[in-house]
Amino acid sequence: MVKSGYKNSLNLLAGLLLALSSWTVFAAIDTYQFSDIDKQVRFQKLTNELRCPKCQNQNLADSNAEIASDLRAKIHLMLEENQSDQDIINYMLERYGDFVLYQPRLSKQTWVLWYAPALLFCFGVIAIFLIVRLRTKAARLTTEIENADLAAEQQEKLAQLLQTKSE
């Protein structure tokens, strides 16, 4: 009798743990039916290229936000209406701005994003070149000065030797 009560409590505990662990599985999965495989490929491409406006660093395909779900539905609808990828991207840009693109377009506002890394790299290479050149020049001058001082010391010794021989 004791064993069956123990077994029942273990079954109850296991059932309770199983029920509690299933709370995390309530994520909604969007399923869309496409009229052809090309539209499905375009859908995957677009949802991977466009950023979720709410999540900020997730694409539309990976985001669980409601707005991402709405945008995926809108992309599906626009694809089924035979709109081009550029039309869909333009719609997203008009509504949410350049932020929805992972690679922003080249414009007056974004030229710093595109050219600053190259400019900083060039300045770094020039700075390293100048530093190496100045250090080399300083080392050469130091060596010349040491050699000049050494020659002056030798001349003093020679003058002393000459003086002592002449006396």
C-alpha positions, 0 to 999 in steps of 0.5 A, a space after each residue: 500500500 505504501 508503495 502504490 501511494 509513493 508511485 501515485 505521487 511520483 506520477 502526479 509530480 511527473 504529470 505536474 512537471 510536464 504540464 508546467 514545462 509545456 507553457 513555453 511551447 505556445 509560440 505561434 507558427 505562421 504557415 502560408 500557402 503560396 501559389 508557386 515555389 518561386 513566391 515561397 523562395 522570395 518570401 523567405 528571402 524578403 523576411 530574412 532581409 528585412 528587420 523587425 521594427 520592434 525587435 530591432 536586431 531580428 529579421 522578420 523571419 525570426 521575430 515573434 513580435 506581433 508586428 513581425 507576424 503582421 508584416 509577414 502576412 502583408 509580404 505574403 499578400 503582396 507576393 500573391 498580388 504579384 508585386 515585385 520584391 522592390 515594391 514590397 521593400 519600398 512599401 516597408 521603407 515608406 512605412 518604417 524608414 531605412 531602419 527595416 533594411 539590414 544594409 541601408 541604402 547609400 544616401 546623404 544620411 547614410 554615407 558615413 555608415 558606408 565610407 567611415 570604416 574605409 576612411 578610418 582604415 586609411 587614416 590608421 595606415 597613414 598614421 602607422 606609416 608616419 610613426 614608423 618613419 619618424 622612429 626610423 629617422 630618430 634612430 638614425 639621428 641617434 646613431 649618427 650623434 653617437 658616432 659623431 661623439 665617438 669620433 670627438 672622443 677619439 680626436 681628444 685621445 689622439 690630441 693627448 697622445 700627440 701632446 705627450 709624445 711631443 714633450 
